[in-house]
Structure formats: C-alpha cells, structure tokens
C-alpha cells in the first residue's frame, strides 16, 4: 500500500498482517521531523514471547531517511495488539501521546485486573484534548476526540489527512465495535458524523483492515466513507445505526490479545517488571461458568 508524498508531508504506511493493524510514519518534508502512529509490538500469545520485527521496520525507515522522531501517537489503548511505543522511544526518542480519556480506561482495567497502577495518565508524555495541536515541523496535528469504540479514542488531523483509529473500517467492512468498557454506539455515530463533516477529498487513514480477496487498504476518503456499508444499512439514522452496531457486537468474540494488550497499552507500552524469579508476567482473569 502506497502512502502520499506531497510538497508538505509524506505518509508511509506499514501493515501488520497478524493483527490487521496499520502503523504510519508521517514526515514534514522541509524539516524532516516525523511522527509514528500506532506502532505494533509483535507478541505470540501461546509462548508469551514478544519481539520487535514490526517496530524495527519503522525504526529503519526513520534512520534510513535521517528523520528526527518528535511524536509517537496512539489513537487509543488498543485491545487487539500491544504497542511498541516504549521500544521506539528508547531507540529514537520522541514523546508518547494519547487522548486524555485514557484515564477512564486505566481506571476500569486497573480495577477489573486488580493492577497497582496509576490512573492519571502519567505513564504518557502528553494527554491530548479537543483541538489541541502538536507541531510537526512546518505543519501541525490537530486532535479530534472520536469516542465510541473506547473512551480515549482520538483522531489526528494534518494537512487534509486524518488518522482515525477505530472508527471507520474499509467502507465495505463497516465500523468499529462498541462493546468495550466505556464504548457507546451512540457516541461512535457522532464521531463518524464528525469525520464525514470534513471536506470530501480529505484522506481518512485506517487503523485496521481485514481483507479477504483483496489487498489491505490504508487510505479512504470522506466521500467514500459517506457510503460506508453501516451508513447504508442504517439509512444514516442514529437510532438505526446504534441498533445495528449493538446487534453486530453481540456476535463478536472477545479479542484474542485483549488482556495482554491492555496491561501494556494503558502503561504507554511499558512491560511488567521482573518478578522475584527474574521473569515477567501478564494477568489473565479466570472464572468458572455456572451451569
């Protein structure tokens, strides 16, 4: 999948096949200052083994093009993959950024997983609020809260491009699920309408794509998403959309990596400390279904 390369910025997408996740390097062409968006840490659940192959592709791109990394942007605390933000920060520098709603996500999972973890967002370098900006050389990102999938979901706009996290998927695949703690189909509908209020030629860069008989797609447009299958099926009606989304969510399985992911991601990618035997551990809740 090719990105874009105009007189102001370049956008280079990287696809993580195992989780269907898109990561991006966004570069200001004049100053060669860059940002990385939604980097992935490779993680094998059965073995508990993590690796940096995907992250190294991003790092290699930055080094090869002699870029200066300023920002590591998270669109939200992901439940389907672990973030490589800390590894990239250790290798290249940069500040880790997420939406201020992360505090609500932290509070929920610190309680539900019995974690001894601050819930004030202090693990991150910057918490973004509505219309906050981040300079990227001669350009800048503008933060747009887009909750619904999660409380902390934040989209980032720059020069006619918006990195939309888990809001829209490919127009024929629909939209993000809303059955996580703090999720809301009603809020997501409002976020989708916000995104489609931008000019029709704006690029909307996806966080995920799950192709079957085609190549993975990173970029759609506002015009294309106005005809998203979930808008067509609901007639663009907020109540009909919420009913459709909730009905669909009842059929979905819990994400395979939800518990490892969130324990790392709500900590800005910091992995657990070694325990007394020199090994790291992640928690998994356990319950017995009543007959």
C-alpha positions, 0 to 999 in steps of 0.5 A: 500500500502506497502512502502520499508524498506531497510538497508538505508531508509524506505518509508511509504506511506499514501493515501488520498482517497478524493483527490487521493493524496499520502503523504510519510514519508521517514526515514534514518534508522541509524539516524532516521531523516525523511522527509514528502512529500506532506502532505494533509490538509483535507478541505470540500469545501461546509462548508469551514471547514478544519481539520487535520485527514490526517496530524495527521496520519503522525504526529503519525507515526513520534512520534510513531517511535521517528523520528526527522522531518528535511524536509517537501517537496512539489513537487509543489503548488498543485491545487487539495488539500491544504497542511498541511505543516504549521500544521506539522511544528508547531507540529514537526518542520522541514523546508518547501521546494519547487522548486524555480519556485514557484515564477512564480506561486505566481506571476500569482495567486497573480495577477489573485486573486488580493492577497497582497502577496509576490512573492519571495518565502519567505513564504518557508524555502528553494527554491530548484534548479537543483541538489541541495541536502538536507541531510537526515541523512546518505543519501541525496535528490537530486532535479530534476526540472520536469516542465510541469504540473506547473512551480515549479514542482520538483522531489526528488531523494534518494537512487534509489527512486524518488518522482515525483509529477505530472508527471507520473500517474499509467502507465495505467492512463497516465500523468499529465495535462498541462493546468495550468498557466505556464504548457507546454506539451512540457516541461512535455515530457522532464521531463518524458524523464528525469525520464525514463533516470534513471536506470530501477529498480529505484522506481518512487513514485506517487503523485496521483492515481485514481483507479477504480477496483483496489487498489491505487498504490504508487510505479512504476518503470522506466521500467514500466513507459517506457510503460506508456499508453501516451508513447504508444499512442504517439509512444514516439514522442514529437510532438505526445505526446504534441498533445495528452496531449493538446487534453486530457486537453481540456476535463478536468474540472477545479479542484474542490479545485483549488482556495482554494488550491492555496491561501494556497499552494503558502503561504507554507500552511499558512491560511488567517488571521482573518478578522475584524469579527474574521473569515477567508476567501478564494477568489473565482473569479466570472464572468458572461458568455456572451451569 
